[in-house]
Amino acid sequence: MKILTFCFSLLFLLSCDTSKKIISKPIIFDDLRTQLTLEYLANHYGLHQEKPTITPRMIVLHWTAIPTLEKTFEAFNSPTLSNSRPDIKSVSALNVSSQFVVDQDGTIYRLMPETTMARHVIGLNHCAIGVENVGGTKDKPLTEAQIKANIWLVKYLAKKYNIDYLIGHYEYTNFEGTDLWLEKDAGYRTEKTDPGEDFLNAVKEGTKELHLKYAPKKTIN
């Protein structure tokens, strides 16, 4: 009876895991965005390509600090940056984006193909899949549903691609000096805290069987 109960429980968990859906919600990726992405690859990474594709090696978790999915989509949808981001617009007019957004209720949206470059993490966009989580502020903290959705999504992506690393956005500069770091502009850095250590550690714990690498220790010059 115990074995039968365990089998039913396992089947239930597996059915829950495989029933998760990714909803397609594409942002504009027209000729202009393609051109700007190719220019970004060339100017920042020295990668001269015919198509704005990447080979995913890592997953980077973020928070949006934007309270709703609708406003997050609006922020990413345009091919070009708004004037509200002068700190990064000076180095490229390409708008920020990510391949995925996870809403507060855990619903996962795909904004663009996983193997197309999104501008979400300095120095590593050429190999990184970005996962944005709606919220992340005091008034709109990240949720348990988002943790569960991120765990599912990391497992899904790790099955599709040879993913080596799972990191939080705040850890991106730890890769300076490694083979993955290609940023050519020594002055182009921003300080990040997303998605928070607690959130990242919860997703790490939920995906530990994948044996993904975490960010290296930061090199002190």
C-alpha positions in Angstrom: 0.0 0.0 0.0 2.9 2.4 0.9 4.5 1.7 -2.5 1.2 2.3 -4.3 0.7 5.6 -2.4 4.2 6.7 -3.3 3.6 5.9 -7.0 0.4 7.9 -7.1 2.2 10.8 -5.3 5.1 10.7 -7.8 2.7 10.6 -10.7 0.8 13.6 -9.3 4.0 15.6 -8.9 5.2 14.7 -12.4 1.9 15.6 -13.9 2.0 19.0 -12.1 5.6 19.6 -13.3 4.8 18.8 -17.0 1.5 20.7 -17.0 3.3 24.1 -16.5 2.8 26.3 -19.6 4.8 29.0 -21.2 2.7 31.7 -22.8 4.0 33.4 -25.9 3.9 37.2 -25.5 6.4 38.5 -28.1 7.9 41.9 -27.9 8.7 43.8 -31.1 11.7 42.4 -32.8 11.7 44.2 -36.1 14.6 45.2 -38.5 15.5 48.1 -36.2 15.9 45.9 -33.1 17.8 43.3 -35.1 20.2 46.0 -36.3 20.7 47.4 -32.9 21.3 43.9 -31.4 23.9 43.1 -34.0 25.6 46.4 -33.4 25.6 45.6 -29.6 27.1 42.2 -30.2 29.9 43.8 -32.4 30.6 46.9 -30.3 30.4 45.4 -26.8 31.6 41.8 -27.4 33.5 41.9 -30.7 31.1 39.4 -32.1 30.3 40.1 -35.8 27.3 38.0 -36.7 24.7 37.9 -39.4 21.9 37.0 -37.0 21.4 38.1 -33.3 21.7 34.6 -31.9 23.3 33.3 -28.8 24.4 29.9 -27.4 22.9 29.8 -23.9 25.4 29.0 -21.2 23.8 30.6 -18.2 20.4 31.7 -16.7 20.3 35.1 -15.0 17.4 35.8 -12.6 16.1 39.4 -12.2 13.3 41.4 -10.7 11.7 44.2 -12.7 11.0 46.7 -9.9 7.9 47.4 -12.0 4.6 46.5 -10.3 2.6 44.8 -13.2 3.1 42.6 -16.1 1.5 45.1 -18.4 3.9 47.9 -17.4 6.8 45.5 -17.7 5.8 44.5 -21.2 5.5 48.2 -22.1 9.0 48.9 -20.8 10.5 46.1 -23.0 8.4 46.2 -26.1 10.0 49.1 -27.9 13.1 48.4 -29.9 14.8 51.5 -28.5 15.4 52.7 -25.0 13.3 55.4 -23.5 14.8 58.6 -22.2 14.3 57.4 -18.6 17.5 55.3 -18.9 20.2 57.8 -19.7 22.7 55.8 -17.7 22.8 53.0 -20.3 21.3 54.8 -23.4 24.7 56.5 -23.9 26.3 53.1 -24.8 23.5 51.7 -27.0 20.0 52.7 -28.1 19.0 49.1 -27.9 16.1 48.6 -25.4 16.5 46.3 -22.4 14.6 43.0 -22.5 14.7 39.4 -21.5 13.7 36.1 -22.9 11.2 35.4 -20.1 9.0 37.3 -17.7 7.3 35.6 -14.7 4.2 37.4 -13.3 3.4 37.6 -9.6 1.0 34.6 -9.8 3.8 32.4 -11.4 2.6 32.6 -15.0 5.6 32.4 -17.4 5.7 34.5 -20.5 8.2 34.1 -23.4 9.0 37.5 -24.8 11.5 36.3 -27.4 13.3 33.2 -28.5 15.7 31.7 -26.0 18.5 31.8 -28.5 18.1 35.4 -29.5 20.1 38.0 -27.6 18.3 40.2 -25.1 19.9 43.1 -23.4 19.6 42.3 -19.7 23.1 41.7 -18.2 26.2 43.7 -19.0 29.1 41.6 -20.3 27.2 38.3 -20.6 24.2 38.9 -22.9 26.0 36.8 -25.6 25.5 33.6 -23.6 22.7 34.4 -21.1 19.0 33.7 -20.9 17.2 36.3 -18.8 14.3 35.6 -16.5 12.6 38.8 -15.2 10.2 38.6 -12.3 7.5 41.2 -11.9 7.9 43.2 -8.8 10.8 43.2 -6.3 9.9 46.3 -4.4 8.8 46.8 -0.8 5.2 47.3 -2.0 5.4 44.5 -4.4 7.8 41.8 -3.2 8.5 38.6 -5.2 6.2 35.7 -4.4 6.3 32.0 -3.6 4.6 31.4 -6.9 7.4 33.1 -8.7 10.0 31.0 -6.9 8.2 27.8 -8.0 7.8 29.0 -11.5 11.5 29.9 -11.7 12.5 26.5 -10.4 10.4 24.9 -13.1 11.7 27.2 -15.8 15.4 26.6 -14.9 14.8 22.8 -15.1 13.0 23.2 -18.4 15.8 25.3 -19.9 18.6 23.0 -18.5 17.0 20.1 -20.4 17.0 22.1 -23.7 20.5 23.7 -23.5 23.9 23.1 -22.1 23.4 25.5 -19.2 26.5 25.8 -16.9 25.5 28.6 -14.6 22.5 29.9 -12.6 23.1 33.4 -11.2 21.4 36.5 -9.9 21.8 39.8 -11.7 23.7 41.2 -8.8 26.5 38.7 -9.3 27.2 39.6 -13.0 30.5 41.5 -12.3 31.9 38.3 -10.6 32.5 37.1 -14.2 35.0 39.8 -15.0 38.2 38.1 -16.0 36.6 34.9 -17.0 36.2 33.4 -20.5 32.5 34.3 -20.6 33.0 38.0 -19.9 33.3 39.9 -23.2 32.4 43.5 -22.3 34.8 45.8 -24.2 33.7 49.0 -22.5 35.6 49.2 -19.2 33.4 52.0 -17.9 30.1 50.3 -18.6 28.8 48.9 -15.3 25.7 49.3 -13.2 25.1 48.3 -9.6 22.4 45.7 -9.1 20.7 43.9 -6.2 18.1 41.8 -8.1 16.6 39.3 -7.6 17.7 39.3 -3.9 19.8 36.6 -2.2 16.8 34.9 -0.6 15.0 34.5 -3.9 18.1 33.3 -5.7 19.0 30.8 -2.9 15.4 29.4 -3.0 15.7 28.7 -6.7 19.2 27.2 -6.3 17.8 24.9 -3.6 14.9 23.9 -5.8 17.3 23.0 -8.7 20.2 21.6 -6.9 19.9 18.2 -8.6 20.9 19.9 -11.8 24.4 20.6 -10.3 24.6 24.0 -12.0 27.5 26.2 -11.3 27.0 29.4 -9.3 28.8 32.7 -9.9 32.5 32.6 -9.1 33.9 34.5 -6.2 34.5 38.2 -7.1 38.1 39.0 -7.9 39.5 41.8 -5.7 42.0 43.9 -7.6 
